[in-house]
Amino acid sequence: MHEFSIALEIVDTLEENGYLDGVNKVNSVKLGIGKYSGIDKNYLGFAFQNLNDERFKGVLLEVISNDSDEIKIEEIMVD
Amino acid sequence: MLNSNRVNRGSTGRGGGRSLTVQRNALESNEVIAKKNKAIFGRALVMNFLSSPGSGKTSLLESIVPVLKSEGIRAAVIEGDVETDLDKKRIDNLGVPAYQIITNGTCHLDAKMVNGSLGNMDIKDADVIFIENVGNLVCPTSFNLGEDMKAVVLSITEGDDKPLKYPAAFYKSKVMVINKIDLLPALDSDISKIKENALSINKDLIIFETSCKKKPDGGIQNKGIADMVSFIKEKIKLKADGFRKIGGNIYF
């Protein structure tokens, strides 16, 4: 169940690059998830719902599947 | 590492929120540390071993390391385990630097854990560093530790269809080791089917067939181990030569 770690990595990446500056709430996260990335999108959705971070409470996860081995953050919707 | 001035602050969406285009590797923060690890590893070849629990990763190291050592090649081992240092104790018996990362339940190693280990072991003279990941064929595949290659270990008791069931591990590995081949006479496993399935996921996989079973005289070598050692020696030389050619600044 490494999807919790992946969810935390996503938050770190957004945080460290300034995407969460001044953000009160993240409404949705759009991700590109490769079929060889080893990620289960349902578990990842569960992980996001259980993050100890109020900004991500109720966040909607949108997943675009592809044939790569990568996980890419495409876009976020924030308030 | 805030750089919010470079962030597109977004456009207003239908619900009144802002849409921010990100287009970044989701594991970027792990990648940053993996690059640091790679710099610290320097000229040493680094192999990250992945497998299910019990496939024989530690036994494989117990077979390979003494051969390398007997040929003057300096190895070091980073062990990953959810709970114990039992594997490190086995590696300690080989007389090479070893460090145990205990993840306390986490199902994989990440770059930060490995980075934390590097200050605790002497790797400056190492020619090769083996990382034995936590026994798990799913989670460790997602995390780059700064290694040169992943090597997936599969024992023949695990079933011919394992590569199809866990494709990410085979897709991301450069090497596949089919271990415990001494058990073949007692099983219905089809080694050619294992290879066919693995190559259907990753046609470039380099495959070794090994047995680490001890012989009555105490020896544990077989042809597969010798072939694997030759491969590792070749890769050690390639990495060191490449590193030397560009003045040792390969990743800085």
HADDOCK unambig.tbl for C-alpha pairs under 7 A between the chains (distance, minus, plus):
assign (segid A and resid 2 and name CA) (segid B and resid 107 and name CA) 6.52 0.50 0.50
assign (segid A and resid 2 and name CA) (segid B and resid 139 and name CA) 5.42 0.50 0.50
assign (segid A and resid 9 and name CA) (segid B and resid 26 and name CA) 6.63 0.50 0.50
assign (segid A and resid 9 and name CA) (segid B and resid 27 and name CA) 5.63 0.50 0.50
assign (segid A and resid 9 and name CA) (segid B and resid 29 and name CA) 6.49 0.50 0.50
assign (segid A and resid 10 and name CA) (segid B and resid 26 and name CA) 5.04 0.50 0.50
assign (segid A and resid 10 and name CA) (segid B and resid 27 and name CA) 6.43 0.50 0.50
assign (segid A and resid 12 and name CA) (segid B and resid 29 and name CA) 6.50 0.50 0.50
assign (segid A and resid 13 and name CA) (segid B and resid 26 and name CA) 6.50 0.50 0.50
assign (segid A and resid 13 and name CA) (segid B and resid 27 and name CA) 7.00 0.50 0.50
assign (segid A and resid 13 and name CA) (segid B and resid 28 and name CA) 5.88 0.50 0.50
assign (segid A and resid 13 and name CA) (segid B and resid 29 and name CA) 5.57 0.50 0.50
assign (segid A and resid 16 and name CA) (segid B and resid 1 and name CA) 5.38 0.50 0.50
assign (segid A and resid 16 and name CA) (segid B and resid 2 and name CA) 5.24 0.50 0.50
assign (segid A and resid 17 and name CA) (segid B and resid 1 and name CA) 6.74 0.50 0.50
assign (segid A and resid 17 and name CA) (segid B and resid 2 and name CA) 5.27 0.50 0.50
assign (segid A and resid 17 and name CA) (segid B and resid 3 and name CA) 5.45 0.50 0.50
assign (segid A and resid 17 and name CA) (segid B and resid 4 and name CA) 6.20 0.50 0.50
assign (segid A and resid 18 and name CA) (segid B and resid 2 and name CA) 5.31 0.50 0.50
assign (segid A and resid 18 and name CA) (segid B and resid 3 and name CA) 5.53 0.50 0.50
assign (segid A and resid 18 and name CA) (segid B and resid 4 and name CA) 4.04 0.50 0.50
assign (segid A and resid 18 and name CA) (segid B and resid 7 and name CA) 6.60 0.50 0.50
assign (segid A and resid 19 and name CA) (segid B and resid 4 and name CA) 6.58 0.50 0.50
assign (segid A and resid 19 and name CA) (segid B and resid 7 and name CA) 6.42 0.50 0.50
assign (segid A and resid 36 and name CA) (segid B and resid 167 and name CA) 6.44 0.50 0.50
assign (segid A and resid 36 and name CA) (segid B and resid 168 and name CA) 4.34 0.50 0.50
assign (segid A and resid 36 and name CA) (segid B and resid 171 and name CA) 6.73 0.50 0.50
assign (segid A and resid 37 and name CA) (segid B and resid 142 and name CA) 6.13 0.50 0.50
assign (segid A and resid 37 and name CA) (segid B and resid 168 and name CA) 6.03 0.50 0.50
assign (segid A and resid 38 and name CA) (segid B and resid 138 and name CA) 5.85 0.50 0.50
assign (segid A and resid 38 and name CA) (segid B and resid 139 and name CA) 6.73 0.50 0.50
assign (segid A and resid 38 and name CA) (segid B and resid 141 and name CA) 6.55 0.50 0.50
assign (segid A and resid 38 and name CA) (segid B and resid 142 and name CA) 6.29 0.50 0.50
assign (segid A and resid 38 and name CA) (segid B and resid 168 and name CA) 5.47 0.50 0.50
assign (segid A and resid 71 and name CA) (segid B and resid 25 and name CA) 6.05 0.50 0.50
assign (segid A and resid 71 and name CA) (segid B and resid 26 and name CA) 5.48 0.50 0.50
assign (segid A and resid 72 and name CA) (segid B and resid 23 and name CA) 6.50 0.50 0.50
assign (segid A and resid 72 and name CA) (segid B and resid 24 and name CA) 5.54 0.50 0.50
assign (segid A and resid 72 and name CA) (segid B and resid 25 and name CA) 4.50 0.50 0.50
assign (segid A and resid 72 and name CA) (segid B and resid 26 and name CA) 4.93 0.50 0.50
assign (segid A and resid 73 and name CA) (segid B and resid 22 and name CA) 6.01 0.50 0.50
assign (segid A and resid 73 and name CA) (segid B and resid 23 and name CA) 5.42 0.50 0.50
assign (segid A and resid 73 and name CA) (segid B and resid 24 and name CA) 5.27 0.50 0.50
assign (segid A and resid 73 and name CA) (segid B and resid 25 and name CA) 6.18 0.50 0.50
assign (segid A and resid 73 and name CA) (segid B and resid 26 and name CA) 5.40 0.50 0.50
assign (segid A and resid 74 and name CA) (segid B and resid 21 and name CA) 6.24 0.50 0.50
assign (segid A and resid 74 and name CA) (segid B and resid 22 and name CA) 5.23 0.50 0.50
assign (segid A and resid 74 and name CA) (segid B and resid 23 and name CA) 4.47 0.50 0.50
assign (segid A and resid 74 and name CA) (segid B and resid 24 and name CA) 6.81 0.50 0.50
assign (segid A and resid 75 and name CA) (segid B and resid 19 and name CA) 6.91 0.50 0.50
assign (segid A and resid 75 and name CA) (segid B and resid 20 and name CA) 5.53 0.50 0.50
assign (segid A and resid 75 and name CA) (segid B and resid 21 and name CA) 4.46 0.50 0.50
assign (segid A and resid 75 and name CA) (segid B and resid 22 and name CA) 5.02 0.50 0.50
assign (segid A and resid 75 and name CA) (segid B and resid 23 and name CA) 6.76 0.50 0.50
assign (segid A and resid 76 and name CA) (segid B and resid 19 and name CA) 5.78 0.50 0.50
assign (segid A and resid 76 and name CA) (segid B and resid 20 and name CA) 5.26 0.50 0.50
assign (segid A and resid 76 and name CA) (segid B and resid 21 and name CA) 6.65 0.50 0.50
assign (segid A and resid 77 and name CA) (segid B and resid 17 and name CA) 6.18 0.50 0.50
assign (segid A and resid 77 and name CA) (segid B and resid 18 and name CA) 5.45 0.50 0.50
assign (segid A and resid 77 and name CA) (segid B and resid 19 and name CA) 4.42 0.50 0.50
assign (segid A and resid 77 and name CA) (segid B and resid 20 and name CA) 6.20 0.50 0.50
assign (segid A and resid 78 and name CA) (segid B and resid 17 and name CA) 5.29 0.50 0.50
assign (segid A and resid 78 and name CA) (segid B and resid 18 and name CA) 5.19 0.50 0.50
assign (segid A and resid 78 and name CA) (segid B and resid 19 and name CA) 6.43 0.50 0.50
assign (segid A and resid 79 and name CA) (segid B and resid 17 and name CA) 4.69 0.50 0.50
assign (segid A and resid 79 and name CA) (segid B and resid 18 and name CA) 6.17 0.50 0.50
